[in-house]
Amino acid sequence: MAIAADLIRGHTDTIILAQLTHGDSYGYNIKRVIQQITGGQYELKEATLYTAFRRLEQNGLIVSYWGDENTGARRRYYSITSAGRAYYETLLAEWEYSRNIIEQLIR
């Protein structure tokens, strides 16, 4: 059973920023890692991922740069900024608060 996209919607930025706290990465790798972490239960669509990258970069939460791969296509890498780390911590706290409230409501 795959997780409903409606449950994840609104948390895309948090998910992406969480992955970037582990180090710089590129879009396809982040997409793949999310699939691996969830055991294939969730797939972040490419359109959603790249729209989020643009939004996060415009807001100064991430920066991008071109990799210098010697073979294959060049990759655009993304790195979280200090503002992005602070925002991620805020989003994480909001998630924990919301999760606790929802757990109280459905038990």
DARAZI-V343040 format. One record per backbone hydrogen bond with DSSP energy under -0.5 kcal/mol. CO is the residue of the C=O (numbers start at 0). NH is the residue of the N-H. E is the energy in kcal/mol with one decimal. If there is no record, write none. Layout:
co->CO nh->NH e->E
co->CO nh->NH e->E
This chain:
co->3 nh->6 e->-1.4
co->3 nh->7 e->-0.8
co->4 nh->7 e->-0.7
co->4 nh->8 e->-2.5
co->7 nh->10 e->-2.5
co->10 nh->14 e->-2.4
co->11 nh->15 e->-2.6
co->12 nh->16 e->-2.9
co->13 nh->17 e->-2.4
co->14 nh->18 e->-1.8
co->15 nh->19 e->-2.0
co->16 nh->20 e->-1.2
co->17 nh->20 e->-0.5
co->18 nh->21 e->-1.2
co->19 nh->22 e->-1.0
co->24 nh->77 e->-3.3
co->25 nh->29 e->-2.3
co->26 nh->30 e->-2.5
co->27 nh->31 e->-2.4
co->28 nh->32 e->-2.9
co->29 nh->33 e->-2.3
co->30 nh->34 e->-1.9
co->31 nh->35 e->-2.4
co->32 nh->36 e->-3.2
co->33 nh->37 e->-1.9
co->34 nh->39 e->-3.1
co->35 nh->38 e->-1.4
co->37 nh->40 e->-1.5
co->40 nh->2 e->-2.0
co->42 nh->44 e->-0.7
co->44 nh->48 e->-2.6
co->45 nh->49 e->-2.9
co->46 nh->50 e->-1.8
co->47 nh->51 e->-2.2
co->48 nh->52 e->-2.3
co->49 nh->53 e->-2.0
co->50 nh->54 e->-2.2
co->51 nh->55 e->-3.1
co->52 nh->56 e->-2.5
co->53 nh->57 e->-2.6
co->54 nh->58 e->-1.6
co->55 nh->60 e->-2.7
co->55 nh->61 e->-0.9
co->56 nh->59 e->-1.7
co->60 nh->80 e->-2.2
co->62 nh->78 e->-2.7
co->64 nh->76 e->-3.5
co->74 nh->66 e->-3.5
co->74 nh->76 e->-0.7
co->75 nh->26 e->-0.6
co->76 nh->64 e->-2.0
co->77 nh->24 e->-1.8
co->78 nh->62 e->-2.4
co->80 nh->84 e->-2.3
co->81 nh->85 e->-2.1
co->82 nh->86 e->-2.4
co->83 nh->87 e->-2.6
co->84 nh->88 e->-2.1
co->85 nh->89 e->-1.8
co->86 nh->90 e->-2.8
co->87 nh->91 e->-2.8
co->88 nh->92 e->-2.1
co->89 nh->93 e->-2.4
co->90 nh->94 e->-2.4
co->91 nh->95 e->-2.4
co->92 nh->96 e->-2.3
co->93 nh->97 e->-2.6
co->94 nh->98 e->-3.1
co->95 nh->99 e->-2.2
co->96 nh->100 e->-2.0
co->97 nh->101 e->-2.8
co->98 nh->102 e->-2.6
co->99 nh->103 e->-1.9
co->100 nh->104 e->-2.0
co->101 nh->105 e->-2.0
co->102 nh->106 e->-0.9
